[in-house]
Amino acid sequence: MDAEASKTNGIQGQNSVPKSEGYFSEAESLEETENVPSLQILGSRTEESTEKSRQFEYDGLNFQNMSIADFSEREFAKVEEAERFYSNYALAIGFSIRRSRLRRSEGGVVMGRQWVCSKEGSRSKKWTNRDDMVRTPRKETRENCHATFAVKYCPNQDAYIVTKFVKEHSHRLANSHEVPFLRSHRCVTESNIAQSMSMRKASIKTNRTYDYMVDQAGGYKKVGFTSKDLYNRMDFERRQVVLDGDAQAAISYMNGKAIADPEFFCMFSVDEENRLANLFWRDSQSLHDYCCFGDVVILDSTYKTNVYDKPLVVFVGVNNHNATTVFGCAFLVDETADTYRWVLRTFLTSMKDKKPVSIVTDGDDAMRVAIDEVFPDAHHRLCTWHIMRNVNTNVNNPEIVREFSYCVHGGLTPVAFEQHWQQMIQTYDLKGDWIEMMYRKRKRWAEAYCSGHFFWWEYHHTTCRGYA
């Protein structure tokens, strides 16, 4: 959604900062793909002939006769177009797909996307060998299938080109009468939901509604989804009604706080459907604390454990008693750079344009992009508690953890750090994407590079830990 399409509103006490226009831009939406060739089913529609020779064409090409060279020559204007292409191919051949790897640029642009067969990989043994297991494990659906389709963005061509295609499957492909029930080919449309909601208001149960839709479509294979899909979607729609009511209650609560607190500040944005998107608030005590102790701001965005599944960002600091103080809080619609720009600019407006000297975060790349734009002069450091937690997650050797901790906290010079790092890499033969990523970010977490900047070092990792 474009920035102009989002509406920003403010709730403030009588003596609060004048309301600013604000800024917000949601993440890229999955728009309808334009000019995408539609899937064609040719030949006789009888069950027997379809089983013998299912012929599917896409843009004049027969899927079953396409070679690897045909796939490698494909170009797509959008990722959604590539996904639809592979989904149609899977529908024609007889298997289900799922999204796998995703790579974005610092600006949030999709640079690479990979899809795999739904039977790719295998279930982790830790879920089947547990001694405390009470329920019978679900049936194994993974069969280590290697069928893959991947694209990457090519700036010179301004298009997505195919970089990988593995055609072979390790399992039996679905027959024509089984294909409509594969997960990636099932979809409950908006018209289905509208009809189901209307019948629900007439006291017609969901299972009866599904039976009616099956009769309308001419059979279970033609309805396009299962009864469980309809139950899940109906449950989601009912929860949305509750969430909208909670959003209105939250805004009413903020209005009440603004009446009681002259310096109270709240700003929120809504999407094109007039639903609550982002919500930021702080009270007069937070403003006072920030004016006194706002040189170092810690942004913790690791929360997402609420019923709304929305990221919660907490702005915190440390006062003169070495106690944690909260500067503000925000619920966000997503974790894109545009959304972080909105919340940082709103925070700056609420604090009368006083910028922090230093900022400590948990390492989110989208947040880093927003910080560099909104607070270009601030010193940005990663929370060492989060760094060490990631180290313990990715490293199983206690000796390596101790060496890494010395790289983080040791009073090394940049030259000594580089020497110690290379020695650690060679001694323990460390390699991989994670270790390379940590080295690229070393200037934002190693004491060797952060020394000399004011971060309230003694307490910032404890503060993050208290909010993690």
C-alpha positions as CSV (number, residue, x, y, z in Angstrom):
1,M,0.0,0.0,0.0
2,D,1.3,3.4,-0.9
3,A,2.1,6.0,1.8
4,E,-0.8,8.2,0.6
5,A,-3.3,5.4,1.0
6,S,-2.6,5.1,4.7
7,K,-4.3,7.4,7.1
8,T,-2.5,8.6,10.2
9,N,-4.4,10.0,13.2
10,G,-3.2,11.4,16.6
11,I,-4.6,11.5,20.1
12,Q,-2.9,14.0,22.4
13,G,-3.4,15.8,25.7
14,Q,-4.0,19.5,25.7
15,N,-0.4,20.4,26.3
16,S,1.1,17.7,24.0
17,V,3.1,18.2,20.9
18,P,1.1,19.6,17.9
19,K,-0.2,16.9,15.7
20,S,1.9,16.2,12.7
21,E,0.8,14.7,9.5
22,G,2.9,11.6,10.0
23,Y,4.1,9.0,7.5
24,F,3.3,5.4,6.8
25,S,3.8,2.9,4.1
26,E,2.9,-0.7,4.4
27,A,4.9,-3.6,3.0
28,E,4.4,-4.7,-0.6
29,S,1.1,-6.3,-0.9
30,L,0.6,-9.5,-3.0
31,E,-1.2,-7.7,-5.8
32,E,-3.1,-9.5,-8.6
33,T,-0.6,-10.5,-11.2
34,E,-1.3,-8.7,-14.4
35,N,-1.0,-10.3,-17.8
36,V,-0.3,-13.7,-16.5
37,P,-1.4,-16.5,-18.9
38,S,-4.2,-18.5,-17.5
39,L,-4.1,-22.3,-17.1
40,Q,-5.8,-24.2,-19.9
41,I,-7.2,-27.7,-19.7
42,L,-7.6,-29.2,-23.1
43,G,-9.2,-32.3,-24.5
44,S,-12.1,-34.4,-23.2
45,R,-13.4,-33.7,-19.7
46,T,-14.4,-37.3,-19.0
47,E,-12.8,-38.9,-16.0
48,E,-11.2,-41.7,-18.0
49,S,-9.7,-39.6,-20.7
50,T,-8.5,-37.0,-18.3
51,E,-6.7,-39.7,-16.3
52,K,-5.0,-41.0,-19.4
53,S,-3.9,-37.7,-21.0
54,R,-4.1,-34.6,-18.9
55,Q,-2.8,-31.8,-21.2
56,F,-2.1,-28.5,-19.5
57,E,-0.8,-25.5,-21.3
58,Y,0.7,-22.2,-20.1
59,D,1.4,-19.5,-22.5
60,G,1.3,-22.0,-25.4
61,L,3.7,-24.5,-23.6
62,N,2.6,-28.0,-22.6
63,F,3.8,-28.5,-19.0
64,Q,4.2,-32.2,-19.3
65,N,6.5,-31.8,-22.4
66,M,8.6,-28.9,-21.0
67,S,12.3,-29.5,-20.7
68,I,14.7,-27.9,-18.2
69,A,15.8,-25.6,-21.0
70,D,12.2,-24.3,-21.3
71,F,12.2,-23.5,-17.7
72,S,15.6,-21.8,-17.7
73,E,14.4,-19.4,-20.5
74,R,11.5,-18.1,-18.5
75,E,11.4,-14.5,-17.2
76,F,8.9,-13.0,-14.8
77,A,8.0,-9.4,-14.0
78,K,7.0,-10.2,-10.5
79,V,7.6,-12.9,-7.9
80,E,3.9,-13.5,-7.7
81,E,3.9,-14.4,-11.4
82,A,6.7,-16.9,-10.9
83,E,4.8,-18.5,-8.0
84,R,1.7,-18.8,-10.1
85,F,3.7,-20.3,-13.0
86,Y,5.1,-23.0,-10.7
87,S,1.8,-23.6,-9.0
88,N,0.1,-24.2,-12.3
89,Y,2.9,-26.5,-13.3
90,A,2.4,-28.4,-10.0
91,L,-1.3,-28.6,-10.7
92,A,-0.7,-30.1,-14.1
93,I,1.9,-32.6,-13.0
94,G,0.3,-33.6,-9.8
95,F,2.0,-32.3,-6.6
96,S,1.7,-29.6,-4.0
97,I,4.2,-26.8,-3.5
98,R,5.3,-24.6,-0.6
99,R,7.4,-21.5,-0.2
100,S,11.0,-22.1,0.9
101,R,13.9,-19.6,1.0
102,L,13.3,-15.9,0.7
103,R,16.0,-13.2,0.2
104,R,15.4,-9.5,0.4
105,S,17.5,-6.4,-0.2
106,E,18.1,-3.9,2.6
107,G,15.2,-1.9,1.1
108,G,12.8,-4.8,1.4
109,V,12.8,-5.8,-2.3
110,V,12.6,-9.5,-3.0
111,M,15.9,-10.5,-4.5
112,G,15.4,-14.3,-4.5
113,R,12.6,-16.8,-3.8
114,Q,12.6,-20.6,-3.8
115,W,9.7,-23.0,-3.9
116,V,9.9,-26.7,-3.2
117,C,7.7,-29.8,-3.3
118,S,5.5,-30.1,-0.2
119,K,7.2,-33.5,0.5
120,E,10.7,-31.9,0.6
121,G,12.8,-32.7,3.6
122,S,12.0,-34.9,6.5
123,R,10.5,-34.6,10.0
124,S,13.0,-33.9,12.8
125,K,13.7,-37.0,14.9
126,K,13.3,-35.0,18.1
127,W,9.6,-35.0,17.5
128,T,9.3,-38.7,17.0
129,N,11.7,-40.0,19.7
130,R,10.4,-38.0,22.6
131,D,9.9,-40.0,25.8
132,D,7.1,-37.7,27.1
133,M,5.0,-38.0,24.0
134,V,1.3,-38.7,24.8
135,R,-0.4,-38.3,21.4
136,T,0.3,-40.6,18.5
137,P,2.6,-38.7,16.0
138,R,1.0,-37.5,12.8
139,K,1.5,-39.4,9.6
140,E,4.8,-38.6,8.0
141,T,4.3,-36.5,4.9
142,R,7.8,-35.6,4.0
143,E,9.8,-37.9,1.7
144,N,13.0,-36.0,1.0
145,C,11.8,-34.9,-2.4
146,H,14.3,-32.6,-4.2
147,A,11.9,-31.0,-6.7
148,T,12.8,-27.3,-6.6
149,F,12.1,-24.0,-8.5
150,A,14.0,-20.8,-7.7
151,V,14.2,-17.3,-9.2
152,K,16.3,-14.3,-8.6
153,Y,16.0,-10.6,-9.5
154,C,18.2,-9.5,-12.4
155,P,18.5,-5.6,-12.3
156,N,19.8,-5.5,-15.9
157,Q,16.7,-7.1,-17.2
158,D,14.4,-5.7,-14.5
159,A,12.9,-9.2,-14.2
160,Y,13.1,-12.4,-12.2
161,I,15.0,-15.2,-14.0
162,V,15.0,-18.9,-13.2
163,T,18.2,-20.0,-11.4
164,K,17.3,-23.5,-10.4
165,F,14.8,-26.2,-11.5
166,V,14.8,-29.8,-10.3
167,K,12.1,-31.8,-12.1
168,E,12.4,-35.3,-10.5
169,H,10.3,-36.3,-7.5
170,S,11.0,-39.1,-5.0
171,H,7.4,-40.0,-4.6
172,R,4.3,-41.0,-6.6
173,L,2.5,-38.0,-8.2
174,A,-1.1,-37.4,-7.5
175,N,-3.8,-38.7,-9.9
176,S,-6.3,-36.3,-11.5
177,H,-9.0,-37.0,-8.9
178,E,-6.5,-36.3,-6.0
179,V,-5.0,-33.0,-7.3
180,P,-7.9,-30.8,-6.2
181,F,-7.3,-31.8,-2.6
182,L,-3.6,-31.0,-2.5
183,R,-3.0,-28.2,-0.1
184,S,-1.4,-25.5,-2.4
185,H,-4.3,-25.9,-4.9
186,R,-7.1,-25.3,-2.4
187,C,-8.5,-21.9,-1.8
188,V,-11.5,-20.4,0.0
189,T,-12.5,-17.3,-2.1
190,E,-14.0,-14.1,-0.7
191,S,-17.3,-15.0,-2.4
192,N,-17.3,-18.3,-0.6
193,I,-16.7,-16.5,2.7
194,A,-19.5,-14.0,2.0
195,Q,-21.9,-16.7,1.2
196,S,-20.9,-18.7,4.3
197,M,-21.2,-15.7,6.6
198,S,-24.7,-15.0,5.2
199,M,-25.8,-18.5,5.8
200,R,-24.2,-18.4,9.3
201,K,-26.5,-15.4,10.1
202,A,-29.4,-17.5,9.1
203,S,-28.4,-20.1,11.7
204,I,-27.1,-22.6,9.1
205,K,-24.1,-24.6,10.4
206,T,-20.8,-24.6,8.6
207,N,-21.0,-28.2,7.6
208,R,-24.4,-27.7,6.0
209,T,-23.0,-24.7,4.2
210,Y,-20.1,-26.7,2.8
211,D,-22.5,-29.5,1.6
212,Y,-24.6,-26.8,-0.2
213,M,-21.4,-25.4,-1.8
214,V,-20.4,-28.9,-3.0
215,D,-23.8,-29.3,-4.6
216,Q,-23.5,-25.9,-6.3
217,A,-20.1,-26.7,-7.7
218,G,-21.1,-30.2,-8.9
219,G,-18.9,-32.3,-6.6
220,Y,-16.2,-32.3,-4.0
221,K,-13.4,-32.1,-6.7
222,K,-14.9,-28.9,-8.1
223,V,-15.6,-26.9,-5.0
224,G,-11.9,-26.0,-4.6
225,F,-11.4,-26.6,-0.8
226,T,-12.2,-29.0,2.0
227,S,-14.6,-28.6,4.9
228,K,-11.7,-28.0,7.2
229,D,-10.5,-25.1,5.1
230,L,-13.9,-23.5,5.4
231,Y,-14.0,-24.0,9.2
232,N,-10.5,-22.5,9.5
233,R,-11.4,-19.5,7.3
234,M,-14.7,-18.9,9.2
235,D,-12.9,-19.0,12.5
236,F,-10.3,-16.4,11.2
237,E,-13.1,-14.1,10.0
238,R,-14.8,-14.3,13.4
239,R,-11.5,-13.5,15.2
240,Q,-11.1,-10.4,12.9
241,V,-14.4,-9.1,14.1
242,V,-13.2,-9.5,17.7
243,L,-9.9,-7.8,16.9
244,D,-11.6,-4.8,15.3
245,G,-13.6,-4.4,18.5
246,D,-10.5,-4.6,20.6
247,A,-8.9,-1.9,18.4
248,Q,-11.8,0.4,18.9
249,A,-11.6,-0.2,22.6
250,A,-7.9,0.6,22.6
251,I,-8.5,3.9,20.8
252,S,-11.2,4.8,23.3
253,Y,-8.8,4.0,26.2
254,M,-6.2,6.3,24.6
255,N,-8.8,9.1,24.3
256,G,-9.5,8.7,28.0
257,K,-5.8,8.8,28.9
258,A,-5.4,12.0,26.8
259,I,-8.1,13.7,28.8
260,A,-6.5,12.8,32.2
261,D,-2.9,13.4,31.1
262,P,-2.2,16.8,29.3
263,E,1.1,15.5,27.9
264,F,-0.2,12.2,26.7
265,F,0.6,11.3,23.1
266,C,-0.8,8.7,20.8
267,M,-0.7,8.2,17.1
268,F,-2.1,5.5,14.9
269,S,-2.5,4.6,11.2
270,V,-5.2,2.6,9.4
271,D,-5.0,0.6,6.2
272,E,-7.2,0.9,3.1
273,E,-9.9,-1.1,4.8
274,N,-9.9,1.4,7.7
275,R,-8.5,-1.2,10.1
276,L,-5.9,-0.3,12.7
277,A,-2.4,-0.8,11.3
278,N,0.1,0.8,13.6
279,L,-0.3,2.3,17.1
280,F,2.2,4.3,19.1
281,W,1.7,5.8,22.6
282,R,3.6,7.4,25.5
283,D,2.6,9.3,28.6
284,S,3.9,12.5,30.3
285,Q,6.2,10.5,32.6
286,S,7.8,8.9,29.5
287,L,8.4,12.4,28.0
288,H,10.0,13.6,31.2
289,D,12.2,10.6,31.5
290,Y,13.3,10.9,27.9
291,C,14.2,14.5,28.3
292,C,16.5,13.5,31.2
293,F,17.8,10.1,30.2
294,G,17.1,9.9,26.4
295,D,20.7,10.0,25.2
296,V,20.6,6.2,24.8
297,V,17.5,4.4,23.5
298,I,17.1,0.7,23.4
299,L,14.6,-0.7,20.8
300,D,13.4,-4.2,21.6
301,S,11.2,-5.6,18.8
302,T,11.5,-9.3,19.8
303,Y,7.9,-9.6,21.0
304,K,5.2,-11.3,19.0
305,T,3.5,-13.5,21.6
306,N,0.2,-11.6,21.7
307,V,-3.1,-12.9,20.4
308,Y,-3.0,-10.3,17.6
309,D,0.3,-11.7,16.2
310,K,1.5,-8.1,15.9
311,P,5.1,-7.0,16.6
312,L,5.4,-4.9,19.8
313,V,8.3,-2.4,19.9
314,V,9.3,-1.0,23.3
315,F,11.5,2.1,23.6
316,V,13.4,1.9,26.8
317,G,16.4,3.5,28.6
318,V,18.2,3.6,32.0
319,N,17.7,6.4,34.5
320,N,20.1,7.8,37.1
321,H,19.1,5.0,39.6
322,N,20.2,2.4,37.0
323,A,16.6,1.3,36.6
324,T,14.8,0.6,33.4
325,T,12.5,3.4,32.2
326,V,10.0,3.1,29.3
327,F,9.9,5.9,26.8
328,G,7.1,4.5,24.6
329,C,5.5,1.5,23.0
330,A,4.1,0.6,19.6
331,F,2.1,-2.2,18.0
332,L,3.1,-2.5,14.3
333,V,1.4,-4.1,11.3
334,D,4.6,-5.7,10.1
335,E,8.4,-5.5,10.4
336,T,9.3,-3.8,7.2
337,A,11.6,-0.7,6.8
338,D,8.6,1.5,5.9
339,T,6.8,0.6,9.1
340,Y,9.9,1.1,11.2
341,R,10.3,4.5,9.6
342,W,6.8,5.4,10.6
343,V,7.3,4.4,14.3
344,L,10.7,6.2,14.5
345,R,9.4,9.4,13.0
346,T,6.3,9.2,15.3
347,F,8.6,8.7,18.3
348,L,10.7,11.6,17.3
349,T,7.6,13.8,16.9
350,S,6.3,12.7,20.3
351,M,9.6,13.7,22.0
352,K,9.6,17.2,20.5
353,D,12.3,16.3,17.9
354,K,15.0,15.4,20.5
355,K,17.2,12.8,18.8
356,P,19.1,10.1,20.8
357,V,22.9,10.0,20.8
358,S,23.0,6.2,20.6
359,I,20.6,3.4,19.8
360,V,20.7,-0.2,20.8
361,T,18.7,-2.8,18.8
362,D,18.3,-6.6,18.4
363,G,19.8,-6.7,14.9
364,D,16.8,-6.5,12.6
365,D,18.0,-5.4,9.2
366,A,14.8,-3.5,8.3
367,M,15.1,-1.5,11.5
368,R,18.8,-0.7,10.7
369,V,17.7,0.8,7.4
370,A,15.0,2.9,9.1
371,I,17.5,4.1,11.8
372,D,20.1,5.2,9.3
373,E,17.4,7.3,7.6
374,V,15.6,8.8,10.6
375,F,18.6,9.1,13.0
376,P,21.6,9.3,10.7
377,D,23.9,10.8,13.3
378,A,23.1,8.3,16.1
379,H,25.6,5.6,17.0
380,H,23.9,2.2,16.4
381,R,24.9,-0.9,18.4
382,L,23.5,-4.4,18.6
383,C,22.4,-5.7,22.0
384,T,25.1,-8.0,23.3
385,W,22.6,-10.1,25.2
386,H,20.8,-10.9,21.9
387,I,24.2,-11.5,20.3
388,M,25.2,-14.1,22.9
389,R,21.8,-15.7,22.8
390,N,22.2,-16.2,19.0
391,V,25.7,-17.6,19.6
392,N,24.4,-20.2,22.0
393,T,21.7,-21.1,19.5
394,N,24.0,-21.5,16.6
395,V,27.1,-22.9,18.4
396,N,27.1,-26.1,20.4
397,N,30.8,-26.0,21.5
398,P,31.2,-24.2,24.9
399,E,34.8,-23.3,24.0
400,I,33.7,-21.5,20.9
401,V,31.0,-19.7,22.9
402,R,33.8,-18.5,25.3
403,E,36.0,-17.4,22.4
404,F,33.0,-15.5,20.9
405,S,32.2,-13.9,24.2
406,Y,35.7,-12.6,24.3
407,C,35.3,-11.1,20.8
408,V,32.1,-9.4,22.0
409,H,33.2,-8.1,25.5
410,G,37.0,-8.2,25.4
411,G,38.8,-4.9,25.5
412,L,40.5,-5.4,22.2
413,T,41.7,-3.0,19.6
414,P,40.4,-3.4,16.1
415,V,43.6,-5.0,15.0
416,A,43.7,-7.4,18.0
417,F,40.0,-8.2,17.3
418,E,40.8,-9.2,13.7
419,Q,43.7,-11.3,14.7
420,H,41.7,-13.1,17.4
421,W,38.7,-13.6,15.1
422,Q,40.9,-15.2,12.4
423,Q,42.6,-17.4,14.9
424,M,39.2,-18.6,16.2
425,I,38.0,-19.3,12.7
426,Q,41.0,-21.4,11.8
427,T,41.2,-23.2,15.2
428,Y,37.6,-24.4,15.1
429,D,37.2,-24.5,11.3
430,L,34.2,-22.2,11.5
431,K,32.3,-21.4,8.3
432,G,28.8,-20.9,7.0
433,D,26.3,-18.1,6.4
434,W,25.7,-17.3,10.1
435,I,29.4,-16.8,10.9
436,E,29.9,-14.7,7.8
437,M,26.9,-12.5,8.7
438,M,28.2,-12.0,12.2
439,Y,31.6,-10.9,10.8
440,R,29.9,-8.4,8.5
441,K,28.1,-6.8,11.4
442,R,31.1,-6.8,13.7
443,K,31.4,-3.0,13.9
444,R,27.9,-2.9,15.5
445,W,28.5,-5.5,18.3
446,A,32.2,-5.8,19.0
447,E,33.6,-3.7,21.9
448,A,36.7,-3.1,19.8
449,Y,34.7,-1.0,17.3
450,C,32.1,0.4,19.7
451,S,34.5,1.7,22.3
452,G,34.5,5.5,22.6
453,H,30.8,5.9,22.0
454,F,28.3,6.5,24.8
455,F,26.1,3.4,25.1
456,W,25.7,3.1,28.8
457,W,27.5,-0.1,28.3
458,E,27.3,-1.5,31.8
459,Y,23.5,-1.8,31.6
460,H,22.2,-2.0,28.1
461,H,22.5,-5.7,27.8
462,T,20.7,-6.2,31.1
463,T,17.9,-3.9,30.0
464,C,17.3,-5.9,26.8
465,R,17.4,-9.1,28.8
466,G,14.7,-7.8,31.1
467,Y,12.4,-7.1,28.1
468,A,13.3,-10.2,26.0
